[in-house]
Amino acid sequence: MLPVEDAEKIILNTIQPLTKTETVGLEAVTGRILATAVSSELDYPHEDNSAMDGYAARSIDLSAATSDRPVTLDIIEEIPAGVPPRHRLQSGQAARIFTGGILPLEADTIVIQEDTQRNGDKVKIFSSPPPGQFIRKQGSFYQAKQPLLPSGIKIGAPEIAILAAMQCREISVYSPPQVTIFSSGNELVNPHETLQRGQLVDSNQYALKALVQATGAMPVSLGIIRDDRKLIKGAIEEAIANSNLVISTGGVSVGDYDYIESILTELGGEIKINSVAIKPGKPLTFATFPNCYYFGLPGNPVSALVTFWRFVLPALKKLSGETQNLTPTFIKAKTEQELKGNGKRETYLWGNIRIEDGNHYFNLAGGSHSSGNLINLSQTNALAVIPVGINSISSQEIIDVMMI
């Protein structure tokens, strides 16, 4: 059995990002991976503008203004957002300005309206603002032609807002990986079928498809493949011919009907990993083909999810072209219950992280922590990690927690 960290290194060192790209518009860029660094021809802000409602003025005219001895200025125009100023300020003049309004020439400060008193076309100023007060200078957030967004990042709402604001209308992104998923096992049935004694509903297809979709990859489900060597071989041949990555569940242990590993070898796959010292999830297979990667996950539903989060998700991120935050996020937390480990394998127990007074606390999910028990996995957001060689961790001790 490989240690967990060794398995992670083998996988991430083996996976090579896809290089095919496509150009999409802003409406289609959500969740995609940026293939080319982006820059813009625009400064941001585009021009000097006001950060507050008030009056644009020349600070030199206000150097003597106080609450007891205000300075009176002539108001020469009003500048709402989106309307260019029409006049250059002269000595003793001000312009009524609103948030986002463009500064008139010669103005170098903004007096907020709370520090003023208007009377017709004149305004009293009761403070002496320094130059630059409440002014957003042109290019102070971003200067034209400089790097704006780096390649290899996943595009979310903030990035879309940036692209839109900077008029980047056509964006080069990586084409999403094609991921084939199937489950193997004679005991499995689909959710819509009548359940007979001894049968199990195949939940893995639906969970894994949802997880793959969340990465931005394109999942294709082959459904349930019976424990027949010929059928499984045919499914694997089809999958590796049409996919960048294949995920199967079941058939990777050492039972009489576990054919996956031998079929992979027969089809020319190079098996890099066949078991990992992790609980749940020991029987994990990772294999490579010239144009495809293969993950054989355990059939037990919690094992399938844990091994996806720990190993497949980082691989999919890298395959998709992501370059940042590939590996899971681990934090330190204080456990609120005693945790039991396996000793021989790195153990992952599911529960929830809460934050109180800036500290993280892990609360173990109630009920059985069996690899077949999906029920208490609901609404959890973290996995407590119990290292190899540790059989128990006392309540209130600091532990490593993997966020999910």
Long-range contacts (C-beta under 8 A, 24 or more apart in sequence): 1-275, 1-276, 1-277, 1-282, 1-345, 2-273, 2-275, 2-276, 2-277, 3-276, 3-277, 3-346, 3-388, 4-276, 4-277, 4-278, 4-310, 4-346, 7-273, 7-276, 7-278, 7-284, 7-286, 7-311, 8-310, 8-311, 8-314, 8-327, 10-272, 10-273, 10-286, 11-272, 11-273, 11-286, 11-311, 11-314, 11-315, 12-314, 12-315, 12-318, 12-326, 12-327, 14-272, 14-286, 14-288, 14-293, 15-293, 15-315, 15-318, 15-319, 16-318, 16-319, 17-174, 17-318, 17-319, 17-320, 17-321, 18-174, 18-175, 18-177, 18-244, 18-319, 18-320, 18-321, 19-174, 20-174, 20-175, 21-172, 21-173, 21-174, 21-175, 22-172, 22-173, 22-175, 23-170, 23-171, 23-172, 23-173, 24-170, 24-171, 24-173, 25-169, 25-170, 25-171, 26-160, 26-163, 26-164, 26-168, 26-169, 26-171, 29-155, 29-160, 29-163, 29-171, 29-173, 30-155, 30-156, 30-157, 30-160, 31-154, 31-155, 31-156, 31-216, 32-154, 32-155, 32-171, 32-173, 32-174, 32-176, 32-216, 33-152, 33-153, 33-154, 33-155, 33-173, 33-174, 33-216, 33-320, 33-321, 33-322, 34-149, 34-150, 34-151, 34-152, 34-153, 34-154, 34-155, 34-159, 34-171, 34-172, 34-173, 34-321, 35-151, 35-172, 35-173, 35-174, 35-321, 36-151, 36-172, 37-147, 37-148, 37-149, 37-150, 37-151, 38-147, 38-148, 38-149, 38-163, 38-168, 38-171, 39-144, 39-145, 39-146, 39-147, 39-148, 40-142, 40-144, 40-145, 40-148, 40-166, 40-167, 40-168, 41-144, 41-145, 41-167, 42-144, 42-166, 42-167, 43-138, 43-139, 43-142, 43-143, 43-144, 44-139, 44-141, 44-142, 44-165, 44-166, 45-136, 45-137, 45-138, 45-139, 45-140, 45-141, 46-138, 47-102, 47-103, 47-138, 48-102, 48-103, 48-135, 48-136, 48-137, 48-138, 49-81, 49-100, 49-101, 49-102, 49-103, 49-135, 49-136, 50-79, 50-97, 50-98, 50-99, 50-100, 50-101, 50-103, 50-110, 50-134, 50-135, 50-136, 51-99, 51-110, 51-134, 51-135, 51-136, 52-99, 52-110, 52-112, 52-113, 52-134, 53-97, 53-98, 53-99, 53-112, 53-113, 54-97, 54-110, 54-111, 54-112, 54-113, 54-115, 54-116, 54-134, 55-94, 55-95, 55-96, 55-97, 55-110, 55-111, 55-113, 55-116, 55-123, 55-125, 56-89, 56-94, 56-95, 56-97, 56-101, 56-103, 56-104, 56-107, 56-109, 56-110, 57-89, 57-93, 57-94, 57-95, 57-107, 57-109, 57-110, 57-111, 57-125, 57-129, 58-89, 58-91, 58-93, 58-106, 58-107, 58-108, 58-109, 59-108, 59-109, 59-128, 59-129, 59-130, 59-131, 59-133, 61-91, 61-92, 62-109, 62-111, 62-125, 62-127, 62-128, 62-129, 63-128, 64-128, 65-125, 65-126, 65-127, 65-128, 66-126, 66-127, 66-128, 67-126, 67-127, 70-117, 70-124, 70-125, 70-126, 71-124, 71-125, 72-122, 72-123, 72-124, 72-125, 73-122, 73-123, 73-125, 74-121, 74-122, 75-118, 75-121, 75-122, 75-123, 77-104, 79-104, 94-123, 94-125, 96-123, 103-135, 108-132, 108-135, 109-133, 109-134, 109-135, 110-134, 110-135, 142-166, 150-323, 151-321, 151-323, 152-321, 152-322, 152-323, 152-324, 153-322, 153-323, 153-324, 154-216, 154-322, 174-320, 174-321, 176-216, 176-217, 176-218, 176-320, 177-217, 177-218, 177-243, 177-244, 177-245, 177-316, 177-319, 177-320, 178-217, 178-218, 178-220, 178-242, 178-243, 178-244, 178-245, 179-212, 179-217, 179-218, 179-219, 179-220, 179-243, 179-244, 179-245, 179-246, 179-247, 179-316, 180-219, 180-220, 180-221, 180-222, 180-238, 180-239, 180-242, 180-243, 180-245, 180-246, 180-247, 181-205, 181-208, 181-209, 181-212, 181-219, 181-220, 181-221, 181-222, 181-246, 181-247, 181-248, 182-221, 182-222, 182-223, 182-224, 182-225, 182-235, 182-239, 182-248, 182-249, 183-223, 183-224, 183-225, 183-248, 183-249, 183-250, 183-299, 184-224, 184-225, 184-226, 184-227, 184-232, 184-248, 184-249, 184-250, 184-251, 184-259, 184-260, 184-299, 185-224, 185-226, 185-227, 185-250, 185-251, 185-299, 186-226, 186-227, 186-257, 188-224, 188-250, 189-224, 190-223, 190-224, 203-301, 203-374, 204-249, 204-250, 204-297, 204-299, 204-301, 204-304, 207-301, 207-304, 207-305, 208-247, 208-249, 208-304, 208-308, 211-305, 211-308, 211-309, 211-313, 212-247, 212-316, 215-313, 215-316, 215-317, 215-320, 216-320, 217-245, 217-316, 217-319, 217-320, 227-251, 227-257, 227-259, 229-259, 229-263, 232-259, 232-260, 232-263, 233-259, 233-263, 233-266, 233-267, 236-260, 236-263, 236-264, 236-267, 236-294, 237-267, 239-292, 240-267, 240-269, 240-289, 240-291, 240-292, 240-294, 241-292, 243-292, 244-291, 244-292, 244-293, 244-319, 245-292, 245-293, 245-294, 245-295, 245-315, 245-316, 245-319, 246-292, 246-293, 246-294, 246-295, 247-295, 247-297, 247-308, 247-312, 248-294, 248-295, 248-296, 248-297, 249-296, 249-297, 249-298, 249-299, 249-304, 250-298, 250-299, 251-296, 251-299, 252-283, 252-284, 252-285, 252-296, 252-297, 252-298, 253-283, 253-298, 254-283, 260-285, 260-296, 261-285, 261-296, 264-294, 264-296, 269-294, 276-307, 276-311, 277-344, 277-345, 277-346, 277-388, 278-306, 278-307, 278-310, 278-345, 278-346, 278-347, 278-348, 279-342, 279-345, 279-346, 279-347, 279-348, 279-371, 280-306, 280-307, 280-348, 280-371, 281-306, 281-307, 281-310, 281-348, 281-371, 282-345, 284-311, 286-311, 293-319, 298-371, 300-371, 300-372, 301-371, 301-372, 301-374, 302-350, 302-370, 302-371, 302-372, 302-373, 302-374, 302-377, 303-371, 305-377, 306-348, 306-383, 309-383, 309-402, 309-404, 310-348, 310-402, 328-402, 328-403, 328-404, 329-402, 329-403, 330-385, 330-400, 330-401, 330-402, 330-403, 331-360, 331-400, 331-401, 331-403, 332-360, 332-398, 332-399, 332-400, 332-401, 333-359, 333-360, 333-361, 333-362, 333-382, 333-384, 333-398, 333-399, 333-401, 334-359, 334-360, 334-361, 334-362, 334-396, 334-397, 334-398, 334-399, 335-361, 335-362, 335-364, 335-384, 335-393, 335-395, 335-396, 335-397, 335-399, 336-361, 336-362, 336-363, 336-364, 336-395, 336-396, 337-363, 337-364, 337-395, 338-392, 338-393, 338-394, 338-395, 339-364, 339-384, 339-386, 339-392, 339-393, 339-399, 340-386, 340-391, 340-392, 341-386, 341-387, 341-390, 341-391, 341-392, 341-393, 342-386, 342-391, 343-388, 343-389, 343-390, 343-391, 344-388, 345-388, 346-385, 346-386, 346-387, 346-388, 347-385, 347-386, 348-383, 348-384, 348-385, 348-386, 348-402, 349-383, 349-384, 349-386, 350-376, 350-377, 350-380, 350-382, 350-383, 350-384, 350-404, 351-380, 351-382, 351-383, 351-384, 352-379, 352-380, 352-381, 352-382, 353-381, 353-382, 353-401, 353-403, 360-401, 362-399, 362-401, 380-404
